[in-house]
Amino acid sequence: MQAKITVTETWLRKHRHLYDGATRHPFIRSIRDGNIDISSFKTWLGQDYIFVRAFVPFVASVLTKAYKGSDDGNGDVEVILGGVAALHDEISWFKKEAFKWGVQLSSIVPQKANQEYCRFLESLISPDVEYTVAAVAFWAIETIYQESFAHCLEDDSKTPPELKETCQRWGNESFGEYCNSLRNIVDRQLEKASNDVITKAEATLLRVLEHEVDFWNMSHGRT
């Protein structure tokens, strides 16, 4: 029998152009092709550190929503808790990398694209936002990074050796499996969601994709 096409698969097919824009952005391709301007990488590093700090309370809110709105038997809380725990190490990694590249994190001012993305995350923390909608945002954000940086690790890539660790951090298979676990959570939730929630969830996915493209543009020196 042919496998049922999930809601997330339907969305990714429907919005493939925008999804590819987020996961195959010129900033990512410049890393993969080995011609990235290191100043662009440093911009990304400092701005993403600010974003990750805003990401922490958002993920904590998804964990709370999972506790209240998921079926315990599916293990949603445990999966998302793993993501919360990993953020401590991620913040430490950003600090270490910033020191290595001479980026003064204390003096970084969030740029407009970053400010708008962080405000979007904050809006999803509201108790009025359904677990399914917040989970879609969480899955999408993590998956875009996984697919983007995995692209830089493919056999024919020319990623500079000094950036391989960065790409490996999000592009590794283990993180890919984690993203698949998040996607399974999202698809289970969408199967039982109302049409209204599904509509809001799809709109949230599109907002994430747009914010990701804007964030890459900012890092790449584009407006």
C-alpha positions in Angstrom: 0.0 0.0 0.0 1.1 3.5 -0.7 2.1 5.5 2.4 -0.3 8.3 3.4 1.1 11.7 2.6 1.4 13.7 5.8 0.3 17.3 6.3 4.0 18.4 6.6 4.9 16.7 3.4 2.0 18.4 1.7 3.1 21.7 3.0 6.7 21.2 1.9 5.7 20.3 -1.6 3.3 23.2 -1.8 5.8 25.7 -0.5 9.0 24.1 -2.0 10.2 27.3 -3.6 10.2 29.2 -0.3 11.5 26.2 1.6 14.4 25.9 -0.8 15.0 29.6 -0.4 15.5 29.0 3.3 17.6 25.9 3.1 19.7 26.7 0.0 20.1 30.4 0.6 23.2 32.1 -1.0 24.7 32.5 2.5 24.6 28.7 2.9 25.8 28.1 -0.6 28.7 30.4 -0.1 29.8 28.2 2.9 29.3 25.1 0.8 31.2 26.5 -2.2 34.1 27.7 0.0 33.8 31.4 -1.0 32.0 32.8 2.1 33.1 36.3 3.3 34.3 35.6 6.9 32.8 38.9 7.9 29.4 37.6 6.9 30.0 34.5 9.0 30.9 36.6 12.0 27.8 38.7 11.5 25.7 35.5 11.5 27.6 34.2 14.6 26.8 37.3 16.7 23.3 37.7 15.6 22.4 34.0 16.0 23.8 34.1 19.5 21.2 36.7 20.3 18.5 34.7 18.6 19.3 31.5 20.5 19.0 33.3 23.8 15.5 34.4 22.7 14.8 30.8 21.4 15.3 29.4 25.0 12.0 30.8 26.5 10.2 29.9 23.3 11.3 26.2 23.5 10.5 26.2 27.2 7.0 27.4 26.3 6.6 24.6 23.8 7.6 22.1 26.5 4.9 23.6 28.7 2.3 23.3 25.9 3.4 19.7 25.3 2.9 18.8 28.9 -0.6 20.3 28.8 -1.7 19.3 25.3 0.0 16.1 24.2 -0.7 12.4 24.8 1.8 11.2 27.3 2.1 7.9 25.5 3.8 9.5 22.5 6.7 10.9 24.5 6.4 14.5 23.2 7.6 16.0 26.5 10.8 13.8 26.5 11.6 14.8 22.9 11.2 18.5 23.5 13.0 18.3 26.8 16.0 17.0 24.9 15.9 20.2 22.8 15.8 22.4 25.9 18.7 20.6 27.5 20.8 21.0 24.3 20.4 24.8 24.3 22.7 25.2 27.2 25.5 23.5 25.3 24.6 25.5 22.2 25.0 28.9 24.0 28.3 27.7 25.4 29.4 26.8 21.8 28.5 30.3 20.5 30.6 31.9 23.3 33.5 29.7 22.5 33.2 30.3 18.7 32.9 34.1 19.3 36.1 34.1 21.3 37.9 32.1 18.6 36.7 34.6 15.8 37.2 37.7 17.9 33.5 38.5 18.0 32.6 40.6 21.1 29.1 39.3 22.0 28.6 41.9 24.7 28.7 44.6 22.0 26.4 43.0 19.5 23.2 44.9 18.7 20.4 42.9 17.1 19.7 43.9 13.6 16.1 44.5 12.3 15.6 41.0 10.9 16.8 39.5 14.1 14.5 41.8 16.2 11.5 40.9 14.1 12.3 37.2 14.3 12.7 37.4 18.1 9.4 39.3 18.4 7.7 36.5 16.4 9.1 33.9 18.8 7.8 35.9 21.7 4.3 36.0 20.2 4.2 32.2 20.1 4.9 32.0 23.8 1.4 33.2 24.6 -0.9 30.6 26.2 -3.4 31.5 23.5 -1.2 29.9 20.9 -2.0 26.2 20.4 0.5 23.5 21.1 0.3 22.3 17.5 1.0 25.8 16.1 4.0 26.3 18.4 5.3 22.8 17.6 5.2 23.6 13.9 7.4 26.6 14.4 9.8 24.6 16.6 10.1 21.8 14.0 10.6 24.2 11.1 13.3 26.3 12.8 15.3 23.3 13.8 14.8 21.5 10.4 15.9 24.5 8.3 19.2 24.6 10.2 19.7 20.9 9.9 19.0 20.8 6.2 21.0 23.9 5.5 24.2 22.9 7.2 23.9 19.2 6.1 24.1 20.6 2.6 27.5 22.0 3.5 28.7 18.6 4.5 27.9 16.7 1.3 30.7 14.9 -0.5 31.1 17.5 -3.2 31.1 20.5 -0.9 34.1 22.8 -0.6 33.2 24.0 2.9 36.3 25.6 4.5 37.9 23.4 7.2 37.5 26.1 9.8 33.7 26.1 9.3 33.3 22.3 9.3 32.6 22.2 13.0 29.8 24.8 12.7 28.2 22.8 9.9 28.6 19.5 11.8 26.8 21.0 14.8 23.5 21.2 13.0 24.1 19.1 9.9 24.9 15.8 11.7 22.7 12.7 11.4 21.8 12.7 15.0 20.3 16.2 14.8 18.5 15.1 11.7 16.9 12.2 13.6 15.8 14.7 16.3 14.2 16.9 13.7 12.4 13.9 12.3 11.1 13.2 15.9 9.8 16.8 16.0 8.2 16.3 12.6 6.4 13.1 13.8 5.0 15.1 16.8 3.8 17.8 14.4 2.1 15.3 12.1 0.4 13.5 14.9 -1.0 16.8 16.2 -2.1 17.9 12.8 -4.0 14.7 12.2 -6.4 15.5 15.0 -6.3 19.3 14.7 -9.3 21.4 13.6 -9.2 23.2 10.2 -8.7 26.5 12.0 -5.6 25.2 13.8 -4.2 23.7 10.6 -4.6 27.0 8.8 -2.9 28.8 11.6 -0.1 26.2 11.7 0.5 26.5 8.0 0.7 30.3 8.2 3.2 29.9 11.1 5.4 27.7 8.9 5.4 30.4 6.2 6.3 33.0 8.7 9.2 30.9 9.9 10.4 30.4 6.3 10.2 34.2 5.6 12.0 35.0 8.8 14.8 32.5 8.1 15.4 34.0 4.6 15.5 37.5 6.1 18.0 36.2 8.7 20.2 34.7 6.1 19.9 37.9 4.0 21.0 39.9 7.1 24.0 37.7 7.6 24.9 37.8 3.9 24.8 41.6 3.9 21.6 41.9 2.1 18.5 43.9 3.0 
